[in-house]
Amino acid sequence: MGAEKKRIGRPPNPEAPPTPALWESPGIDKQVDEILTALDMPKIDAETRGIFQRMIHRQKYFGGDPKGRIIFIIRAITESTGNEGALIGPVVRAVSSCLTPEIIDRGLEVIEAMDKIPLLSILETMRGLDAFDGYSLDHYYSIAIRNKLAAILKPAARSAAKPARVKQPKPPRSLTRIPEIERNIALGVKLLALRAATPGNAPVRSRGAQAISGRRSDHGERINEGSSRLRRAARNLPTLELDRVV
C-alpha cells in the first residue's frame, strides 16, 4: 500500500476566544478590587466577583449606589458572628435580596441580626435535602434568609411604626348643603352684575322665554299672511244683488 496522501489546502481557522460580558470589563473589575482592598478582604471566588460586577454594571441602567450596597453586603456577612467564611455566591445573592432600603437604614442592627442566622449551616441543610436544583436552591434559600431576618427585625420595626391616623367623620349633608347653595347664588348674582356692566351685552333672557317668544312671532306672521290672502280674494269676487223675498 502506498503512503497516505497529505491534504492540500488552508488549515482550519482557530476558534475565536469567547467575548467577555459587559460587566467583565477591566474598569468594573478594578472597582471591585478597590472595594475588596479597602475592606482588607482576601481574594473571592469567580462567582461572587461576577455578582459584584453585575451590580456595578446595572448602575448605568437603574442608578443607585452599587458600591455602598456591596460594602454593606460584605460587612453584614463577614462581620457577623459565625459567618466569617460565608462570602460565597449563594449567600451573597440571598443577603442581597434581603437588603431593601428600609433594611439598609437599620445599619448596625442588620449585622447584629445576622449573628443569629447561621448562613452556611442553613445552606448545607437545604443542600442535604437533595430536593432542589441550582436555581430553586438559590430561590428558596433567599426566602429562608429573608424570613429569618424579618422575624428578628420585626419587633423593632413595629415599635418604630407611626401611630395610626384617625379619620375624622364628615358633617352631614343637611348642614353643608345650605352654605353651598348660598355661595352658588352669590356667584350667580356677581356674574349677572358683571354681564350688565359690560358694554354691548344684551339683557339676559332664559332659554324658555326665548323659545316662547320665537313661537309667538311665527304664529303672528302666519295669521297676518292668512288675513292678506282673504282680503285679496274678497276684492276679486263679483257684486251680487239679492232679491228681497216678501
WOBEL-V307972 format. One record per run of one state. SS is the DSSP state (A for helix, B for strand, O for the rest). FROM is the first residue (numbers start at 1). TO is the last residue. If there is no record, write none. Layout:
# WOBEL-V307972
<<SS | FROM | TO> <SS | FROM | TO>>
This chain:
# WOBEL-V307972
<<O | 1 | 21> <A | 22 | 24> <O | 25 | 25> <A | 26 | 38> <O | 39 | 45> <A | 46 | 57> <O | 58 | 58> <A | 59 | 62> <O | 63 | 65> <A | 66 | 78> <O | 79 | 88> <A | 89 | 98> <O | 99 | 100> <A | 101 | 104> <O | 105 | 107> <A | 108 | 114> <O | 115 | 118> <A | 119 | 128> <O | 129 | 133> <A | 134 | 159> <O | 160 | 172> <A | 173 | 197> <O | 198 | 206> <A | 207 | 235> <O | 236 | 246>>
